[in-house]
Amino acid sequence: MVQDLVKDFIQRVDMFSALDGRIARKLEQEAQERFVRRRDTVFEPGDPENEVYIVKEGRVRIYRQSPAGKEISLALFDPGEIFGEMALFFPSQRVNTAEAHEDTELYVVPVETFQRWMQEDNEIKELILYIMADRRRAMEQKASDLVALEVPQRMAKTILWLFDRYRTDIITGRIALNIRLTHHELASLSGTTRETATLILNRFRRDGYIDFFGRRMILLNEAELVRIATTYE
């Protein structure tokens, strides 16, 4: 019964779809489950890199804080996604913070155990290498955006990325996000301050590009956000 539940979880996500049986068995036999409350940390800078994590339910945010206290969100991880995988090849100490964006359940695998899985199954190793390469490209793009783009461009790109990833709910006949984000969190994702983010979001709302239903954003004019993301002066 437990193995069936784990396998059902694996089959619901794309990342392990080609390896569902093998991964399901390994998680059922060797992974631990850990519950993390909203806003509690999974790891912090300086923690040893001795575990790899897969989100079972909930969501995890990865962020880095500058010496001046500015916070930049680097990634959001949803059910079925792995994080902390750098420890598999370059174990050292964590440099970022992983925080539960909502109440979250994780599969936790010791690094040595996951390394053994990769030795036993080359497809698992190839998958991890692909994930790492894809995330490196994403980090390089984010770093480039922080240098080259103005804040309104970055905010527009962030909003478009969020709707590409989380646009599943319909509210009042419009496309809405199925994730609730504060202005602080949107600022962190866009690499700016909360005050600046609020000014830009209010401008986008006034101009009819977005709206809010409680804390849920509604998309009104995707074409204009695309224009801002690519041509804002």
N, C-alpha and C positions, 0 to 999 in steps of 0.2 A: 504493500500500500504506500509506504513512504517513498519507495523508488518510483512508483507511478506518479506521485505528486511532483517529485523532482523532475522527472522526464517531461511531464506536462509543462512545467515552468520553462524548461529548455526549449521545447518545441514552439513556445509562444514568442521567442525572440529570434532575430535573424542571425546574430553573431555566431551562434553555435549550431545553426540549422543543419549543416552537413555532418556534424559530429555528435548529434544529440544523444545517441545511445551511450557512447563512450564517456562523454562529459557527465551525463546524468548518473552513470554508475560511479564515477570518480567522486562527484559531489556527494552523493548519497553515502558513500563508504568512508570518505576521508575529510570532507569539509566540515567546519563548524558553522553554526548559525549564530549571528549576533544581532541583537536589537539595539538601535541607536535612536535616542529621542531627538526630535526636532531641535536644531541649534547646537546639539552636542557634537563634539569632534570625534572623527574616526582616528585621525593622526594629526600631529602638529610638527612644525619645523624642529629638527633635532631628534625626533623619534627614530628608532632603528627601522630600517627597511627589511622587515622579516616576515611580512605577510602580503598576500595578494587578495583582492576583494572583488566579488561579483555582486551587483545589486539584485536582490531577490524581489523586494517591494520597496517603494518609496523613491527617493532621489537624493543624490549626493552632489554637493558643490565643491569644487577645488578652487582655492584662491591663494593669492600671495599678497603680503603686506609689506610696503616699503618701510625703510627706517623712519620716514616722516609720517607714517601711519596711513598712507593711501592704500586702499584695498583694490585689487584687480582680480575679478573672477576669470579663471582660465578655462573652466569646463563645467558642464552639468552631466551627470551620469544617471541613467534611468534603468529600469528593470532589464536584466540580461547583459548589462555592460560591465566590463572589467575595468578596474583602476588599480593603481599602485604597481603596475606591471614592470616599470623600470627596474624594480628590485630583482627581477629575474636574471638580468644581465649585468647590471652595475650596482650591486648592493652597497649602500652607504647609509646616509641619514636623510630623512625627509626634508625637503626644502619648502614645501607648500603645506597648506592646511586643507584637510578634507572634513567637511561639515555636513551633517544631515540637514537637507533643505526642508524635509518633513520627516515624520516618524518613518524609520527605514529599517528593513531587515536585510542583512548581508550574509552571503556565503564567504567565509574566511578560510583561506588556504595558506599554510606555511610555505615560505619560498622554497624550501628544500623539497617539499611534496610536489609543488607545481613544476619545479625543474625536473623531477623524476618523470612526471607526466609527459613533458616535452621530449625527454630521452626515449620514452617508451612509444611515443606516437608523433612522428615527424609532422603530421598535419596540424597538430596542436601548436607545435613550434612555429610553423609557417604562418599560422593564423595570428599568433602573438606578434611576430615580426611585422606582418602587414598592419596590424593595429598601431604598433609603435611608429611605423613610417608615416601612416596617415595622420596620426596626432602630431608628429613633428612638423608636417606640412601646415597643419592648422595653427600651431604655435608660431611658426615663422610668419604666416599671414597675419596673425593677430599683432605680432611685434611690428610688422611693417605698417599696419593700419594705425597703430598708436603713434608712429612717427610721421606718417605721410598724410593722414586724414584729419580734417577738422572734427570737432566734437559732434556737430549735427550729422555729418556723414557717418561717423561711428555709431551714433544712436540709431540712425535709419538702418544701417547694416545689422545691428543687433536685433532690432524689431523684426526685420525681414527673416533673419535666421531663426528667431523664436517662432514665428508663424510657420516657417517651413517645417520645423520640428514638432510643434505642439498645436497645430491648427486642427483640432478635432471636434470642437464644440460649436454649436450655433446658438447665438443669443439675439433675440429681436430680429431674426432674419439675416444676421451678419455673421461673418466668421470671427470666432473668438479664440483666445488661448485657453487651454485646459491646465494652465499653470498660473499660480498667483505670485506676482513679484512686486516688491516694494520699490519705491523710487531709489532707495539706497542700493538695492540689488541690481536694478537696471543701470544705475550709475557705475557700479562695479563691473558689470559685463561690458560697458562701453568705455571704461577707462577714464572716468571723469568724476566730479564731485556730485553729491546728492543735490546741492543747490542748483548747479548747472543743468543736471539731468531734469530737474523739475521745470526749469525755465523752458528747455527744449520740448519736453513732453507737452507742456501747456501750449506752446506754439503749434506743435503738430496737431493737437486737439482743436485749437481755435481755427486752424486752416482746413480742418475736415479730413485729415489723413487717418487719425485714430480716434477712439473714444474709450471710455471706461465704464464698466458695469461692475460696481464695487471695486475690487482690486484686479478684475480681469479685463485685459485689453481687448478691444474690438477693432478689427481692421476695416477701414472705410475706403482708402484709396491707395492700393498697393503700387500702382504705376507712379504716383508722385513720390512715394518713399524710395522706389528704385531710382528715380531721377535724382533725388537728393543724395542718395548713397554714391552716385557716380559722377555728379556734375556740380555739387554744391560749391558755391564760392563765398 
